[in-house]
């Protein structure tokens, strides 16, 4: 019998060595406007095992729904204290986390409104290209129901892989749990970019 490497046994790419920036997981350090939130989750491979040495990057609008990018032509103000970009490496148990602000709704040029969301890029061993997904928020059901991307996903179980669940209702800084499953049962919906 010949044994072959599975996705959870490949070597590298050792993101922590060159790309770890612990301060980049706190997008609130400069005191931006808006409700602070925590995102906590796990990166999980196709065998249901945690992925250590993964890299999660986020890009989001500020609390008013404005991106800190010249292509965002909305008349909303840019928050000079919010860069909108964060990075976190996974730990030995595949855990990652961010402290950020709840993003506002984003208006597209055609008048369509996107529900509050965070764009996510995933880098991990066994991936030749990054995976892209989004995080939406469970306590924004009305806005989620009108979001064009969520509406485009016909299957409830697939759509639900993009929804972060709020863990508590009494904390000053709400925590949302969001797992990223790379393949197999409960695989996260990834976007073609």
N, C-alpha and C positions, 0 to 999 in steps of 0.2 A: 504494500500500500504506500502511496506517495501522499504526503501532506503538503498542502499549499498554504501560502500566507493568506489570511483574511484581512479585511479592511481594518480590523482593530489590532493587527500585528505588524503593519508596515512601519518602517523607521521614519523618523523626522516628521515634520520639517522644523521642529524645535523653535517655535515662535517665541517662547519666553526668553530665549537667549538674546535675540536681537530686537524684539518689538515690545517687550513689556514696559509699560509706563503706568505704574499704579495710580498716579494722580489723575490720569486721563479717564478713569472710571467715575470720577466725581465732576459732573457738569455744573454743579451749583457752587463751586469754590469761590467764584467772583461775585456771588450774591445776585443772581438774576431774578427778575419778577416771576411770579407764578407759584403754584402749589408744588412743593417738593414731593417727589415720589421715589420709591426704590423699585428697581427691577431685579429680581433674583431668579435664577434658573439653572438648568443643567444642560450640557451638551451631551447627547446620547447617540451611540453608534447603532448600526443595524442589528447587532446582537443584544441590544438593551444595556450595553456597558457604558460607563462614563468615559468621555474622551478627555484625557489630560492633555495639556499643551495645545489646546485649541485657542483660537483668537476670535473674539466677537467685537465687531465695530458697529456703532450706531450713528445715525445722522437724523436729525429731527428739526422741526420748526420750534420756535419759542412759544411761550404761553399765549401769545396773541395769534399764533398760526403763521408766523413769518419765518422763512429760512434766512440764515445769514449767508446769502449767496446772490450774486448779481442777476442771476436768471429768475429769481423770485421778484416779479414786478408788481406785487400787491402794494397797495398804498399803506399797509400796516407798517409800524415802526420796527426797526431792527433793535434788539436788546443788546446794548454794547457790553453787557456782562454775561452774555450767553453765546458760546461759540457753536453749539448744536452738534458737536462731534465728540464721540467718546470711544474708548477702547478698553477691553478687559481680556486678560488671558484666563483660561479655565485652570482650576487647581487640579490636584491629583484625583479628586472625586468628580471632575467634570463640571464643577460649579463656577458660575460667573455672576457678577452683579454690577449694577450702576446706580448712582444717585443722580437724579436729573429733575426736570420740571415736567409736569403734565403738558404736552403740546396742545396748542389750540387747533381749531379746525382750519384747514387750508383750502382757500378758494382757487379753483383753476380759472384760466382765462376765459373758458366758455361758460362760467357761472356755476359749474358743478362744484359741490363742496365735498371734501374728503374728511372723514371722521378723524379725530385725534389719533395719531399713529406715530410709530418710530420705525424708520428704515433700518434693516439689520443686514450686515454682511458677515458670513461665517467662513473662517479659514481653518483647516484641520488636516491632519495627516490623511493620506489617501485621496485628497481632493486636488485635482489639477487646476481647477478654477474655483473662485469664491462662490458660495451660494448666497442668494439674496432672498430675504423674506421681510415681513413686517410684523410689528407688534401693535395690536389694537387692545382696547381696555374693556373689560367685562361690564363695568358700570356705566358705559356709554352706549347702551343697546339701541336707543333711538337713532343716534348719529351713525352707529355701525350699520343699521338696517338701510340707511340711505347711501352708504359709501359705495362708489362705483366698483372698486376692486372686490370688496366683500360680496357685493351683489352678483358679480360675474362668476362666483364659485357656486355651482349648483348643489354640491353635496354638503350637508350640514357638518358631518364629521371632518371633512377637509377644511371647511371654513373655520371651524372651531380651533384648529391648530394654530390660528393666527391671533387668538384671543387670550390675553394675559388675565389671569384670575386674581381679583383683589383678595388678599389674605386676611385683612383686618379692617374693622370699621372705626376703631377708636384711637388708633395711633396718630400722632401729630404728623408723621410722615407715612402715608399709606405705602404698603408693599404689594407689588404685583408679581405673581409667579408665572414664568414663561419658560417652558422646556423647548429645546430645539432637538428634534429627532431626525437624524440624517437619512435614515431609510428604514423600511420595514413597517411593523405595526405602529400606527400613530404618527407616521412620517409627517413632518412639518410641510406645509405648502410652500414651495419655493417658486420664485418668479423668474421668468426668462428676461434677462437684461442684455 
